[in-house]
Amino acid sequence: MASSSRSAGDHRPVHQDYIARIRYSNVLPPPPNPPKLLDIPNTGLASGQYTAPGFASRLAREQPLNVEADAELGMPLDLIGMPGIFDGDESSIQAPSQTPSIQSLHPHDRALLRPLQTLGKPKTTDSAVSFLRRTEYISSGTTKSKHEAGPLRSVNPTPIKRVAKRPSPEPDKQSPAYVKRKIDQSFSVAAANLKDKSRVRHPTKRHLKLVDSYPMVPDLDAFPDYGGYFTLKFANNPVTASGVYDKRLLNAVIKPGTLPDEIETAYKIAKQAHESDPVNNPKPANPQTYNYFLSDSLETSEKFNERFDVLNPSHDDDDLYTSQNSDGNGCFQFRFVRTYETKDEVELDNSTKYDEELLLAFNRDEMLDQKAVYYSPVIHRVVVKPQRSRTIHRNAGLEDDVGEIPDRLAVTVNDFDDETKATVDKWKTDPYKDPFANEQADGDEAVDGHGRHEDATNGHGQEEADAQQDSDEDQDAEGDEE
């Protein structure tokens, strides 16, 4: 009895986990096609190929796809509604040459091009106006004045604060007054920085310190007859690659090739069409080619540089010439290396030639001229690549222009003639005004530096170059203030 009463009084609960199993039906429809019996080669279980991952992939690759298509391959095309398709104009079924702008798309399609940050509900908390005062300032000031105003002070109004005088409005950024004021401020800041160089700080590298500064002035005495310089960049190494820089590359001759009349006419027509309608007519590729000539030895290149350097006191010495032409006069021999074609080009006009790229010349010797950085405009930038197809045909004797490219050029360096000097003086007077008016001045050839070359023949080429003497007597650009 004691045991029974104890068991009845001390009832200890027992923890039990509820275990339930639920089955979800996953009824799949039968496959649409009947099973296919494959003839699998029996390689034996010992090889282990049945369990390899690539075994099933190999079987899938070996089974041909049984695609039954009609004569139009399931894509019927109706050519009746395509304009100009029967006249040979396939522009209606081809992709546009230029990517269409967003404005030309349908409004329903523009919504699909929105960035991810603009999706969702618009934020209304950021709709504050910068030129309005915050309302809590006005309300708090009004409430405070009401609490402070008692029955005896109500007859005395609070003193009116004088309204602060507003600053004068900022003039238009395109007005002459705004431009003049900003120019004056820039000169004031530059003068203060020159007096105390510690004020000049690099925008990102704060640990750098200013060591020296140069004023930038236009190099008005270094204008070529075209009004700007050409920069030519090679897509590949023009000489055989080596671990040492070939100093012959500092002086070379680049002669533009002669284009056939039909190619030049087609390029002019395509260029005019692009200028009239650039949206529908893409910019045509320039078919201009360039013949590259290089000296045979480093001695010829160094003496050519001495002859070309106007700061060299003996640059007029004819003993610097390393060869003689057919007339017995001294010259420099340049050998034909390769023909290049235009890969990419950027052509500017006189109004924009100072906007993108400049040539800089540092003058650190104050005895020669003003210590400054002289800059010159770049009016044409060209990237060239080797012309491989025609070079192969030319070497095989299949091209007709083999006789047009001279094997060598005989180059002499002389001063500009009177006509060229007059043209350079016009550029010096007004760098933005074309002295040729409506005439197109196409140079026959270009030398790395300055120069003009003529009269080249195959085998024994003769060429005379009029090289400009760069004068270091530069003028400062001064403006009149009203």
VEXVEX-374526 format. One record per residue (C-alpha): residue number from 1; z, y, x. Coordinates in steps of 0.25 Angstrom, whole numbers. Layout:
N
(NUM; (Z; Y; X))
...
//
This chain:
482
(1; (0; 0; 0))
(2; (3; 9; 11))
(3; (-10; 7; 17))
(4; (-17; 10; 4))
(5; (-9; 23; 1))
(6; (-13; 28; 15))
(7; (-27; 25; 13))
(8; (-27; 33; 0))
(9; (-19; 45; 6))
(10; (-27; 47; 19))
(11; (-41; 47; 15))
(12; (-50; 51; 27))
(13; (-64; 55; 24))
(14; (-75; 48; 31))
(15; (-87; 57; 36))
(16; (-101; 51; 32))
(17; (-115; 56; 35))
(18; (-124; 56; 23))
(19; (-137; 49; 27))
(20; (-149; 51; 18))
(21; (-164; 47; 21))
(22; (-175; 55; 14))
(23; (-189; 50; 14))
(24; (-200; 60; 12))
(25; (-214; 55; 8))
(26; (-225; 58; 18))
(27; (-237; 53; 11))
(28; (-250; 56; 19))
(29; (-264; 55; 13))
(30; (-272; 44; 18))
(31; (-282; 48; 29))
(32; (-295; 53; 24))
(33; (-303; 44; 33))
(34; (-302; 29; 34))
(35; (-296; 24; 47))
(36; (-306; 22; 59))
(37; (-305; 9; 67))
(38; (-307; 12; 82))
(39; (-311; 2; 92))
(40; (-300; 5; 102))
(41; (-303; -2; 116))
(42; (-292; -12; 119))
(43; (-286; -9; 133))
(44; (-274; -17; 131))
(45; (-259; -13; 129))
(46; (-256; -14; 144))
(47; (-265; -2; 147))
(48; (-256; 7; 139))
(49; (-268; 16; 134))
(50; (-264; 13; 119))
(51; (-251; 21; 121))
(52; (-257; 32; 130))
(53; (-259; 46; 123))
(54; (-274; 47; 128))
(55; (-278; 34; 121))
(56; (-279; 40; 107))
(57; (-286; 53; 112))
(58; (-296; 44; 119))
(59; (-299; 37; 106))
(60; (-300; 50; 99))
(61; (-310; 55; 109))
(62; (-319; 43; 109))
(63; (-321; 43; 93))
(64; (-332; 52; 90))
(65; (-331; 62; 78))
(66; (-338; 58; 66))
(67; (-342; 72; 61))
(68; (-352; 72; 50))
(69; (-359; 86; 48))
(70; (-371; 91; 41))
(71; (-383; 98; 48))
(72; (-375; 111; 48))
(73; (-362; 105; 54))
(74; (-354; 109; 42))
(75; (-357; 124; 44))
(76; (-369; 128; 35))
(77; (-374; 141; 40))
(78; (-382; 151; 31))
(79; (-391; 160; 40))
(80; (-397; 167; 28))
(81; (-386; 177; 28))
(82; (-385; 180; 43))
(83; (-393; 193; 46))
(84; (-404; 192; 56))
(85; (-401; 178; 59))
(86; (-416; 174; 57))
(87; (-420; 186; 66))
(88; (-413; 180; 78))
(89; (-401; 189; 76))
(90; (-388; 180; 77))
(91; (-378; 192; 78))
(92; (-373; 188; 63))
(93; (-369; 174; 68))
(94; (-363; 178; 81))
(95; (-350; 184; 85))
(96; (-350; 199; 87))
(97; (-351; 204; 102))
(98; (-339; 213; 100))
(99; (-326; 210; 94))
(100; (-325; 217; 80))
(101; (-315; 228; 78))
(102; (-303; 226; 69))
(103; (-308; 237; 60))
(104; (-321; 229; 57))
(105; (-313; 218; 52))
(106; (-310; 215; 37))
(107; (-296; 220; 33))
(108; (-292; 206; 30))
(109; (-295; 202; 44))
(110; (-288; 214; 50))
(111; (-275; 209; 45))
(112; (-277; 196; 52))
(113; (-277; 203; 65))
(114; (-264; 210; 64))
(115; (-254; 207; 75))
(116; (-242; 198; 72))
(117; (-232; 209; 74))
(118; (-238; 216; 62))
(119; (-236; 205; 53))
(120; (-225; 204; 43))
(121; (-217; 214; 35))
(122; (-218; 228; 40))
(123; (-206; 235; 46))
(124; (-201; 247; 38))
(125; (-189; 250; 48))
(126; (-199; 256; 59))
(127; (-205; 266; 49))
(128; (-197; 278; 55))
(129; (-204; 291; 57))
(130; (-201; 298; 70))
(131; (-202; 312; 66))
(132; (-192; 311; 54))
(133; (-177; 312; 56))
(134; (-168; 300; 53))
(135; (-162; 302; 39))
(136; (-148; 297; 43))
(137; (-147; 310; 51))
(138; (-150; 319; 40))
(139; (-141; 312; 30))
(140; (-129; 311; 40))
(141; (-130; 326; 43))
(142; (-131; 330; 28))
(143; (-119; 321; 24))
(144; (-111; 327; 36))
(145; (-114; 341; 31))
(146; (-110; 337; 17))
(147; (-96; 331; 21))
(148; (-93; 343; 31))
(149; (-96; 354; 20))
(150; (-83; 357; 13))
(151; (-81; 366; 1))
(152; (-78; 378; 10))
(153; (-90; 375; 20))
(154; (-100; 373; 9))
(155; (-103; 388; 9))
(156; (-106; 388; 24))
(157; (-119; 381; 26))
(158; (-121; 373; 39))
(159; (-128; 381; 50))
(160; (-143; 379; 51))
(161; (-147; 373; 64))
(162; (-159; 379; 70))
(163; (-171; 370; 70))
(164; (-175; 366; 84))
(165; (-189; 371; 88))
(166; (-200; 361; 88))
(167; (-208; 359; 100))
(168; (-222; 363; 100))
(169; (-232; 352; 95))
(170; (-239; 344; 106))
(171; (-253; 348; 107))
(172; (-265; 339; 105))
(173; (-267; 329; 116))
(174; (-282; 333; 116))
(175; (-279; 348; 117))
(176; (-281; 355; 131))
(177; (-267; 360; 130))
(178; (-261; 346; 130))
(179; (-270; 341; 141))
(180; (-267; 353; 150))
(181; (-252; 352; 148))
(182; (-252; 337; 151))
(183; (-260; 340; 164))
(184; (-250; 351; 168))
(185; (-238; 341; 165))
(186; (-245; 330; 174))
(187; (-247; 340; 186))
(188; (-232; 345; 184))
(189; (-227; 330; 184))
(190; (-236; 327; 196))
(191; (-231; 339; 204))
(192; (-216; 335; 201))
(193; (-219; 320; 205))
(194; (-225; 325; 218))
(195; (-213; 333; 222))
(196; (-203; 322; 219))
(197; (-210; 308; 221))
(198; (-197; 301; 216))
(199; (-201; 305; 202))
(200; (-213; 297; 202))
(201; (-210; 283; 196))
(202; (-219; 271; 194))
(203; (-220; 267; 179))
(204; (-216; 253; 181))
(205; (-212; 251; 196))
(206; (-200; 260; 197))
(207; (-196; 256; 211))
(208; (-209; 262; 217))
(209; (-209; 276; 223))
(210; (-220; 286; 225))
(211; (-225; 287; 239))
(212; (-236; 296; 239))
(213; (-245; 303; 228))
(214; (-259; 308; 228))
(215; (-266; 318; 219))
(216; (-279; 312; 212))
(217; (-291; 321; 212))
(218; (-305; 318; 209))
(219; (-315; 315; 220))
(220; (-326; 325; 217))
(221; (-333; 323; 231))
(222; (-335; 308; 229))
(223; (-344; 308; 217))
(224; (-356; 299; 218))
(225; (-369; 303; 212))
(226; (-366; 295; 199))
(227; (-353; 302; 196))
(228; (-344; 290; 198))
(229; (-342; 277; 205))
(230; (-346; 263; 202))
(231; (-336; 252; 204))
(232; (-341; 238; 206))
(233; (-332; 225; 205))
(234; (-336; 211; 209))
(235; (-333; 200; 200))
(236; (-333; 191; 213))
(237; (-332; 192; 228))
(238; (-345; 198; 233))
(239; (-343; 191; 246))
(240; (-338; 177; 251))
(241; (-323; 176; 248))
(242; (-314; 176; 260))
(243; (-300; 180; 264))
(244; (-304; 193; 271))
(245; (-309; 205; 263))
(246; (-324; 208; 267))
(247; (-324; 222; 271))
(248; (-339; 223; 269))
(249; (-337; 224; 254))
(250; (-332; 238; 256))
(251; (-346; 243; 258))
(252; (-358; 236; 250))
(253; (-370; 240; 242))
(254; (-372; 237; 228))
(255; (-386; 239; 223))
(256; (-389; 238; 207))
(257; (-400; 228; 204))
(258; (-413; 231; 197))
(259; (-413; 226; 182))
(260; (-426; 222; 175))
(261; (-431; 232; 165))
(262; (-429; 223; 153))
(263; (-414; 220; 157))
(264; (-411; 235; 159))
(265; (-418; 239; 146))
(266; (-411; 229; 138))
(267; (-397; 233; 144))
(268; (-400; 248; 141))
(269; (-403; 244; 126))
(270; (-391; 236; 125))
(271; (-382; 247; 131))
(272; (-388; 257; 122))
(273; (-385; 248; 110))
(274; (-371; 246; 114))
(275; (-369; 261; 116))
(276; (-374; 264; 102))
(277; (-367; 253; 95))
(278; (-356; 246; 104))
(279; (-350; 238; 92))
(280; (-362; 230; 89))
(281; (-369; 230; 103))
(282; (-360; 225; 115))
(283; (-361; 232; 128))
(284; (-372; 225; 136))
(285; (-369; 219; 150))
(286; (-375; 227; 161))
(287; (-386; 219; 168))
(288; (-385; 227; 181))
(289; (-385; 220; 194))
(290; (-380; 224; 208))
(291; (-385; 219; 222))
(292; (-373; 218; 232))
(293; (-376; 221; 247))
(294; (-366; 220; 258))
(295; (-366; 222; 273))
(296; (-367; 211; 282))
(297; (-356; 214; 292))
(298; (-342; 221; 292))
(299; (-347; 231; 302))
(300; (-358; 236; 293))
(301; (-348; 238; 282))
(302; (-339; 246; 291))
(303; (-349; 255; 297))
(304; (-355; 257; 283))
(305; (-341; 262; 278))
(306; (-340; 271; 291))
(307; (-353; 277; 287))
(308; (-349; 279; 273))
(309; (-336; 285; 275))
(310; (-337; 300; 275))
(311; (-323; 302; 282))
(312; (-329; 294; 294))
(313; (-333; 305; 304))
(314; (-344; 296; 310))
(315; (-350; 292; 296))
(316; (-363; 299; 299))
(317; (-365; 291; 312))
(318; (-378; 282; 310))
(319; (-373; 272; 320))
(320; (-364; 266; 309))
(321; (-377; 260; 303))
(322; (-377; 245; 307))
(323; (-392; 242; 304))
(324; (-406; 249; 303))
(325; (-416; 249; 292))
(326; (-431; 248; 293))
(327; (-432; 263; 297))
(328; (-422; 261; 309))
(329; (-411; 269; 302))
(330; (-397; 265; 302))
(331; (-392; 258; 289))
(332; (-382; 247; 284))
(333; (-387; 234; 280))
(334; (-381; 228; 267))
(335; (-385; 214; 263))
(336; (-388; 209; 249))
(337; (-376; 200; 244))
(338; (-377; 197; 229))
(339; (-382; 203; 216))
(340; (-371; 206; 205))
(341; (-372; 208; 190))
(342; (-364; 216; 181))
(343; (-352; 209; 175))
(344; (-344; 221; 169))
(345; (-346; 236; 170))
(346; (-339; 249; 165))
(347; (-348; 261; 164))
(348; (-342; 275; 162))
(349; (-348; 289; 160))
(350; (-344; 302; 167))
(351; (-334; 305; 156))
(352; (-326; 293; 158))
(353; (-328; 289; 173))
(354; (-314; 294; 176))
(355; (-307; 286; 165))
(356; (-307; 272; 170))
(357; (-308; 270; 185))
(358; (-307; 279; 197))
(359; (-309; 277; 212))
(360; (-298; 283; 220))
(361; (-298; 288; 235))
(362; (-285; 291; 242))
(363; (-285; 302; 252))
(364; (-272; 302; 260))
(365; (-277; 311; 271))
(366; (-274; 325; 268))
(367; (-282; 330; 280))
(368; (-295; 325; 274))
(369; (-293; 330; 260))
(370; (-283; 331; 249))
(371; (-273; 320; 248))
(372; (-277; 314; 235))
(373; (-283; 302; 227))
(374; (-297; 305; 224))
(375; (-303; 298; 212))
(376; (-318; 296; 208))
(377; (-323; 290; 195))
(378; (-329; 276; 192))
(379; (-341; 277; 182))
(380; (-345; 262; 183))
(381; (-338; 249; 185))
(382; (-345; 236; 187))
(383; (-341; 222; 189))
(384; (-351; 213; 195))
(385; (-353; 198; 196))
(386; (-363; 190; 205))
(387; (-377; 188; 198))
(388; (-378; 173; 200))
(389; (-389; 169; 191))
(390; (-400; 179; 197))
(391; (-394; 177; 211))
(392; (-397; 162; 210))
(393; (-411; 164; 205))
(394; (-413; 175; 216))
(395; (-409; 166; 227))
(396; (-418; 155; 221))
(397; (-430; 165; 221))
(398; (-431; 165; 206))
(399; (-428; 180; 204))
(400; (-438; 191; 204))
(401; (-429; 202; 210))
(402; (-427; 195; 224))
(403; (-435; 206; 231))
(404; (-427; 217; 224))
(405; (-414; 215; 230))
(406; (-414; 218; 245))
(407; (-408; 209; 255))
(408; (-402; 221; 263))
(409; (-399; 236; 261))
(410; (-400; 246; 272))
(411; (-390; 257; 268))
(412; (-388; 270; 275))
(413; (-377; 280; 271))
(414; (-381; 295; 270))
(415; (-376; 307; 263))
(416; (-380; 311; 248))
(417; (-393; 319; 246))
(418; (-393; 332; 240))
(419; (-396; 327; 226))
(420; (-385; 317; 226))
(421; (-375; 328; 232))
(422; (-379; 337; 220))
(423; (-376; 326; 210))
(424; (-362; 323; 217))
(425; (-359; 338; 216))
(426; (-362; 338; 201))
(427; (-352; 327; 199))
(428; (-342; 334; 208))
(429; (-343; 346; 199))
(430; (-342; 339; 186))
(431; (-338; 324; 187))
(432; (-340; 322; 172))
(433; (-354; 328; 171))
(434; (-366; 319; 174))
(435; (-376; 327; 183))
(436; (-387; 317; 180))
(437; (-387; 322; 165))
(438; (-395; 311; 157))
(439; (-401; 304; 169))
(440; (-395; 291; 173))
(441; (-392; 290; 188))
(442; (-392; 275; 192))
(443; (-389; 273; 206))
(444; (-397; 263; 214))
(445; (-386; 256; 222))
(446; (-371; 258; 225))
(447; (-364; 257; 238))
(448; (-349; 255; 239))
(449; (-344; 269; 240))
(450; (-356; 279; 238))
(451; (-370; 278; 241))
(452; (-385; 276; 237))
(453; (-395; 267; 242))
(454; (-410; 266; 241))
(455; (-423; 258; 246))
(456; (-419; 244; 247))
(457; (-429; 233; 251))
(458; (-428; 218; 252))
(459; (-424; 213; 266))
(460; (-424; 226; 273))
(461; (-418; 236; 263))
(462; (-417; 250; 266))
(463; (-407; 259; 258))
(464; (-402; 273; 260))
(465; (-388; 276; 254))
(466; (-384; 290; 252))
(467; (-369; 289; 253))
(468; (-360; 300; 248))
(469; (-350; 306; 258))
(470; (-336; 307; 251))
(471; (-330; 320; 254))
(472; (-315; 321; 254))
(473; (-315; 335; 250))
(474; (-311; 333; 236))
(475; (-308; 344; 226))
(476; (-296; 345; 217))
(477; (-298; 345; 202))
(478; (-293; 359; 197))
(479; (-293; 363; 182))
(480; (-292; 377; 176))
(481; (-280; 379; 167))
(482; (-281; 389; 155))
//
